[in-house]
Amino acid sequence: MHPKLTLWQRIISDTPAFIKKIQIFGVGLAGLGGTLATIHGIPIGLNTSLISSASAVADIAQFAVKMDETNSNELCSKSDNDKPSPSETIQPSSN
């Protein structure tokens, strides 16, 4: 089982190639919806739905993570259950 990742770890991790294509597709559809919004004959609901769904696809695809052996070992080295060592804790200043 893979360890739980923080939001920041998910953002900076590698994304699989297929998911990157899905992100680009979602951003392209959102752009198409924005462009179609300027045309007066197209219903507003269609544009809103297209932009909203395409943006959601692009946003959700951002959180897919490519797990390989180095990623897995690096992320497993410190789990949420580990307590920080005394040198890692923040000591209050004595001023």
C-alpha positions in Angstrom: 0.0 0.0 0.0 1.3 3.4 -0.9 1.8 6.0 1.8 -0.6 9.0 2.1 0.8 12.0 0.4 0.5 15.6 1.4 -0.9 18.2 -1.0 2.6 19.6 -1.6 4.1 16.1 -2.3 1.4 15.5 -4.8 2.0 18.8 -6.6 5.8 18.4 -6.9 5.7 14.6 -7.8 6.0 13.4 -11.4 2.8 13.1 -13.4 2.3 10.1 -15.7 2.4 11.0 -19.5 -1.2 10.0 -20.1 -2.5 12.2 -17.3 -0.4 15.1 -18.6 -2.3 14.7 -21.9 -5.6 14.7 -20.0 -4.6 17.9 -18.3 -3.8 19.6 -21.7 -7.1 18.3 -23.1 -9.0 19.8 -20.1 -7.2 23.2 -20.5 -7.9 23.1 -24.2 -11.6 22.4 -23.7 -11.8 25.2 -21.1 -10.2 27.6 -23.6 -12.7 26.4 -26.3 -15.5 27.1 -23.9 -14.2 30.6 -23.2 -13.9 31.3 -26.9 -17.4 30.0 -27.6 -18.7 32.3 -24.9 -18.0 35.3 -27.2 -20.2 33.9 -30.0 -23.8 35.1 -29.5 -25.7 32.1 -31.0 -24.4 29.5 -28.5 -26.3 29.0 -25.2 -24.7 30.3 -22.0 -25.4 27.0 -20.2 -23.4 25.1 -22.8 -20.4 27.4 -22.3 -20.6 27.3 -18.6 -20.9 23.5 -18.5 -17.9 23.1 -20.9 -15.7 25.5 -19.0 -16.6 24.0 -15.6 -16.2 20.4 -16.5 -13.0 20.9 -18.5 -11.5 22.9 -15.6 -12.4 20.1 -13.1 -10.8 17.5 -15.4 -7.6 19.5 -15.6 -7.5 20.2 -11.8 -8.2 16.6 -10.8 -5.5 15.3 -13.2 -3.0 17.5 -11.4 -3.1 15.2 -8.4 -2.2 12.0 -10.2 1.2 10.8 -9.1 3.6 8.4 -10.9 4.9 6.0 -8.2 8.2 4.3 -9.0 10.7 2.7 -6.7 12.6 5.9 -5.9 9.4 7.9 -5.3 8.0 5.2 -3.1 11.1 4.8 -1.0 11.6 8.5 -0.6 8.0 9.0 0.5 8.0 6.0 2.8 11.1 7.1 4.6 9.1 9.5 6.8 5.6 8.6 7.5 2.9 10.6 9.4 3.3 8.4 12.5 7.0 9.3 12.9 7.6 11.8 15.7 10.1 14.6 14.9 13.4 14.4 16.5 14.3 17.1 19.1 16.4 18.9 16.5 13.4 19.2 14.1 11.1 20.7 16.7 10.8 24.5 16.9 12.1 25.7 20.2 10.6 28.9 21.7 13.0 31.8 21.9 14.0 32.9 25.4 13.9 36.7 24.6 
